[in-house]
Structure formats: C-alpha cells, structure tokens
Amino acid sequence: MHADGHFNKQVAASYDESWAKMFDPGIVDPVVDFLAGLASDGSALELGIGTGRIALPLTQLGVEVHGIEISKSMIAQLRVKPGGNDIDVTIGDFATARVGRSFTVAYLVFNTIMNLTTQEAQIACFRNVAAHLQPGGCFVIEVLVPDLQRLPTGETVRAWEVSDKRLGFDEYKVSEQGLTSHHFNLVDGNWEYFSMPFRYVWPSELDLMAELAGMKLRERWSGWQGEPFTSDSRRLVAVWEKRPELD
C-alpha cells in the first residue's frame, strides 16, 4: 500500500469534487454545530481530518481543532484552503498516533472508523481516543448501519450511487465482516476505477469497544439533528463519554 494509505495524490486531488455533495452546508452545518456544542470552550481532535471538510468550518466557530491523518496528500489539499495552514496536524495512523495533549471532544465522521479493517485496530482507536480525552470528554462517531438486512436473499452487493458521472457499489463479505467499496468516476470522458476495503461495525459492537476503553454511551441518534435511532435507521451518530475514574 502507498504511504498515504488509500488516499494517494490522485485520490486526494479529486476528493472534494468526488464528494461535493458532502461539502454542502446543509450536510456540514449540522455536524459542525453538534461538535461545537460538545467542545464548548475546549478543543477538538479529528481523526482522519482529510481535506478539512469538518475541521475548517469548526475552527470558524472558534473551536481549536487538531487533526490526525495518515495521508500527506490529503493534508496538502487542506493546506491550500483558507485557514488550512492554521490547523495543526499529526501525520500517522489515527488508531495509534499520539498528539501529546488532551481534548474536550474527539470525532470520527463519514464512516471513517471502517477504514480500520480489523477489530483489533478499531479497539486500539477507541483506546487511543480515551488517552487523548479529558475526564468527561466525548468521542463522537458517525457511521453507516450495515445494509445486510436490506439485501435480497443471497445477494452481497448493494449499489449506493448510480449517476451519469459516478457509480458506487458496496460488496459485503459477511464471513470476515468486510466490505469493499467500488468507485467508478467519469473524469474527462474516461471512467476511472478504484476500490477500498472496510470493516463494517454494529452499534452494540462499538459500545463494547467504548467500554473496553473506559468510556460509556452518552447518546445515540440516527442523524446530527437528534433524529431517533431505530431498527430502521441507516446511519448512527453516537457519543461516548470518558469515565472520570480512568485518570
């Protein structure tokens, strides 16, 4: 694998354009408001900060943000944006990289917990976050709820986007709790393809990982505006709180 992980120079250069809909204020603003409310007068740690989709508007609300990111190419894209040079970033794997200070809130959004493709790495991520949080600090994760129950019997592939310029398919491997996301993008009249492996997680599994790291569930929603989490929810937004006795 490239030193930048799956987000090499080519992927990083087109990331914002490929995911343009995720930069829409209607999607970004509720996330930023939610996180700013948890951070209050403290600081925030973003795992997988990428090109700054969330970090930049969060800093504009007065929250100090520090990022961890494995891809130098993604950080290069962050640095050319207004305010991008003002955000401190630690280069490394967010499951293990240490910053050397503590935070009020840490967050991992847009399914990024699934970039860690083993259960051991995901547990390590929770423990790493706990080591960075102040007592009573919060860890926030946004992640999809696995679509397995919605797949036709015997099927393992789900299309998540079909448009004139983009095709996206998720291929599940249930025996390994794995998911490979296939991306086809139309660029200058030619179709470009790349794929990325993930490990999907269940809400109860995340709660257990939090317990192992000394955190307890504080709240759970199906969206950033407090939508109730139900059996039909397609997305999870969960907040765990670091137990004070951990320090």
C-alpha positions as CSV (number, residue, x, y, z in Angstrom):
1,M,0.0,0.0,0.0
2,H,1.1,3.6,-0.7
3,A,2.4,5.6,2.3
4,D,-0.7,7.7,2.0
5,G,-2.9,4.6,2.5
6,H,-5.8,4.5,0.0
7,F,-5.8,8.3,-0.3
8,N,-2.9,8.9,-2.6
9,K,-2.1,12.0,-4.6
10,Q,-4.6,11.2,-7.3
11,V,-7.4,10.4,-5.0
12,A,-6.7,13.4,-2.8
13,A,-6.7,15.8,-5.8
14,S,-10.2,14.8,-6.8
15,Y,-11.6,14.1,-3.3
16,D,-13.5,17.3,-2.8
17,E,-15.0,17.2,-6.3
18,S,-15.9,13.5,-6.0
19,W,-17.7,14.0,-2.7
20,A,-19.0,17.5,-3.5
21,K,-22.4,16.7,-2.0
22,M,-20.9,16.1,1.4
23,F,-19.5,19.6,1.4
24,D,-23.0,21.1,1.1
25,P,-23.7,23.5,4.0
26,G,-27.0,21.6,4.6
27,I,-24.9,18.5,5.4
28,V,-21.8,20.2,7.0
29,D,-23.5,22.7,9.3
30,P,-25.5,20.3,11.5
31,V,-22.3,18.3,12.1
32,V,-20.3,21.4,13.0
33,D,-23.0,22.7,15.3
34,F,-23.2,19.4,17.1
35,L,-19.5,19.2,17.6
36,A,-19.1,22.8,18.6
37,G,-21.8,22.3,21.3
38,L,-19.8,19.3,22.7
39,A,-16.5,21.2,22.5
40,S,-17.9,24.2,24.3
41,D,-14.8,26.3,25.3
42,G,-12.4,23.4,24.8
43,S,-10.6,21.9,21.9
44,A,-11.3,19.1,19.4
45,L,-9.4,16.2,17.9
46,E,-10.4,15.0,14.4
47,L,-9.3,11.5,13.4
48,G,-8.9,11.3,9.7
49,I,-9.1,15.1,9.2
50,G,-8.6,14.8,5.4
51,T,-9.0,17.9,3.4
52,G,-10.8,19.8,6.2
53,R,-14.5,19.3,5.3
54,I,-15.5,19.5,9.0
55,A,-12.4,20.9,10.7
56,L,-12.3,24.2,8.8
57,P,-15.9,25.3,9.5
58,L,-15.5,24.1,13.1
59,T,-12.5,26.4,13.6
60,Q,-14.5,29.3,12.1
61,L,-16.9,28.8,15.1
62,G,-13.9,29.4,17.4
63,V,-13.1,25.7,18.2
64,E,-9.4,24.8,18.2
65,V,-9.0,21.7,16.1
66,H,-6.1,19.3,15.9
67,G,-6.1,16.6,13.3
68,I,-4.6,13.1,12.8
69,E,-4.2,12.0,9.2
70,I,-2.1,9.3,7.5
71,S,-2.3,10.8,4.0
72,K,0.1,13.7,3.4
73,S,-1.6,14.2,0.0
74,M,-4.9,14.9,1.8
75,I,-3.2,17.4,4.1
76,A,-1.6,19.1,1.1
77,Q,-5.2,19.8,-0.1
78,L,-6.1,21.1,3.3
79,R,-3.1,23.5,3.4
80,V,-4.1,25.3,0.2
81,K,-7.5,26.3,1.6
82,P,-8.2,29.5,3.6
83,G,-7.3,28.7,7.2
84,G,-5.8,25.4,6.3
85,N,-2.3,26.3,7.5
86,D,-3.6,27.3,10.9
87,I,-4.7,23.8,11.8
88,D,-2.1,21.5,13.5
89,V,-2.0,18.0,12.1
90,T,-0.2,14.9,13.3
91,I,0.7,12.6,10.5
92,G,0.0,8.9,11.3
93,D,-2.5,6.1,11.8
94,F,-5.3,7.5,14.0
95,A,-5.6,4.2,15.8
96,T,-2.1,4.7,17.3
97,A,-0.7,8.1,16.7
98,R,-0.3,10.3,19.8
99,V,-0.6,14.1,19.9
100,G,0.8,14.7,23.4
101,R,-2.1,16.7,24.7
102,S,-5.7,16.3,25.7
103,F,-9.1,17.4,24.2
104,T,-12.7,18.0,25.2
105,V,-14.0,16.1,22.2
106,A,-12.7,13.7,19.6
107,Y,-14.6,12.8,16.5
108,L,-14.5,10.3,13.6
109,V,-17.1,11.0,10.9
110,F,-18.3,9.9,7.5
111,N,-17.8,6.1,8.1
112,T,-14.1,6.6,8.7
113,I,-14.0,4.1,11.6
114,M,-14.5,1.5,8.9
115,N,-11.1,2.4,7.3
116,L,-9.6,0.4,10.1
117,T,-10.1,-3.1,8.7
118,T,-9.6,-5.3,11.8
119,Q,-11.5,-5.4,15.1
120,E,-8.1,-5.1,16.9
121,A,-7.4,-1.8,15.1
122,Q,-10.8,-0.4,15.9
123,I,-10.4,-1.3,19.6
124,A,-7.0,0.4,19.5
125,C,-8.6,3.5,18.1
126,F,-11.0,3.7,21.0
127,R,-8.2,3.3,23.5
128,N,-6.1,5.9,21.7
129,V,-9.0,8.4,21.8
130,A,-9.5,7.7,25.5
131,A,-5.9,8.5,26.1
132,H,-6.4,11.9,24.4
133,L,-9.7,12.9,26.1
134,Q,-10.0,14.9,29.3
135,P,-12.1,13.3,32.0
136,G,-15.7,13.6,31.0
137,G,-14.7,14.3,27.4
138,C,-16.6,12.8,24.5
139,F,-15.9,10.6,21.5
140,V,-18.3,11.0,18.5
141,I,-18.6,8.6,15.6
142,E,-20.8,8.8,12.5
143,V,-21.0,5.5,10.6
144,L,-23.5,3.7,8.4
145,V,-25.5,0.9,9.8
146,P,-24.7,-2.3,7.7
147,D,-27.3,-2.8,5.0
148,L,-27.3,-6.6,5.2
149,Q,-30.9,-6.9,6.2
150,R,-31.9,-4.9,3.1
151,L,-30.1,-7.1,0.6
152,P,-32.1,-9.6,-1.3
153,T,-31.6,-13.2,-0.1
154,G,-28.3,-14.5,-1.4
155,E,-27.1,-11.1,-2.7
156,T,-23.9,-9.5,-1.4
157,V,-23.6,-6.3,-3.5
158,R,-25.5,-3.0,-3.0
159,A,-25.5,0.0,-5.3
160,W,-25.2,3.2,-3.3
161,E,-24.9,5.6,-6.2
162,V,-25.8,5.4,-9.9
163,S,-25.5,8.6,-11.9
164,D,-24.1,9.8,-15.2
165,K,-20.7,10.6,-13.6
166,R,-20.5,8.2,-10.7
167,L,-21.2,4.6,-9.9
168,G,-20.7,3.2,-6.5
169,F,-21.2,-0.4,-5.2
170,D,-20.6,-2.0,-1.8
171,E,-19.6,-5.7,-1.8
172,Y,-20.1,-7.5,1.5
173,K,-18.0,-10.4,2.7
174,V,-20.0,-11.5,5.8
175,S,-17.6,-14.2,6.9
176,E,-15.0,-11.6,7.5
177,Q,-17.3,-8.7,8.5
178,G,-15.7,-7.0,5.5
179,L,-17.0,-4.5,2.9
180,T,-15.2,-3.5,-0.3
181,S,-16.4,-0.2,-1.8
182,H,-16.1,0.1,-5.6
183,H,-16.0,3.5,-7.2
184,F,-16.3,4.4,-10.8
185,N,-15.9,8.1,-11.7
186,L,-16.2,9.8,-15.1
187,V,-13.2,12.1,-15.5
188,D,-12.6,13.9,-18.7
189,G,-14.7,11.5,-20.6
190,N,-13.0,8.4,-19.2
191,W,-14.1,6.1,-16.4
192,E,-11.7,5.7,-13.6
193,Y,-11.9,3.0,-11.0
194,F,-10.7,2.4,-7.5
195,S,-11.8,0.3,-4.6
196,M,-11.3,0.5,-0.9
197,P,-11.6,-2.1,1.9
198,F,-13.6,-1.5,5.1
199,R,-14.7,-3.4,8.2
200,Y,-18.3,-2.7,9.0
201,V,-19.4,-2.4,12.6
202,W,-22.6,-2.8,14.6
203,P,-23.8,-0.2,17.2
204,S,-23.6,-2.7,20.0
205,E,-20.0,-3.6,19.0
206,L,-19.0,0.0,19.1
207,D,-20.5,0.3,22.6
208,L,-18.4,-2.7,23.8
209,M,-15.2,-1.1,22.3
210,A,-16.0,2.0,24.2
211,E,-16.4,0.0,27.4
212,L,-13.1,-1.6,26.9
213,A,-11.5,1.8,26.5
214,G,-13.1,3.2,29.7
215,M,-16.0,5.1,28.0
216,K,-19.8,4.9,28.4
217,L,-22.6,5.6,26.0
218,R,-24.0,9.1,26.4
219,E,-26.4,9.4,23.5
220,R,-27.2,7.8,20.2
221,W,-29.0,9.2,17.2
222,S,-29.6,8.4,13.5
223,G,-28.5,11.9,12.4
224,W,-26.9,15.1,13.5
225,Q,-30.2,16.9,14.4
226,G,-31.3,14.4,17.1
227,E,-33.3,12.1,14.9
228,P,-34.2,9.0,17.0
229,F,-32.2,5.8,16.4
230,T,-34.5,2.9,15.5
231,S,-34.3,-0.5,13.9
232,D,-34.8,1.2,10.5
233,S,-32.0,3.7,10.9
234,R,-29.5,3.7,8.1
235,R,-26.9,5.8,10.0
236,L,-25.6,6.0,13.5
237,V,-24.3,9.1,15.3
238,A,-23.1,8.0,18.8
239,V,-21.4,9.8,21.6
240,W,-19.4,8.1,24.3
241,E,-18.1,9.8,27.5
242,K,-14.8,9.1,29.1
243,R,-15.3,7.8,32.7
244,P,-13.6,10.2,35.2
245,E,-12.1,7.3,37.1
246,L,-9.9,6.4,34.1
247,D,-7.4,9.1,35.1
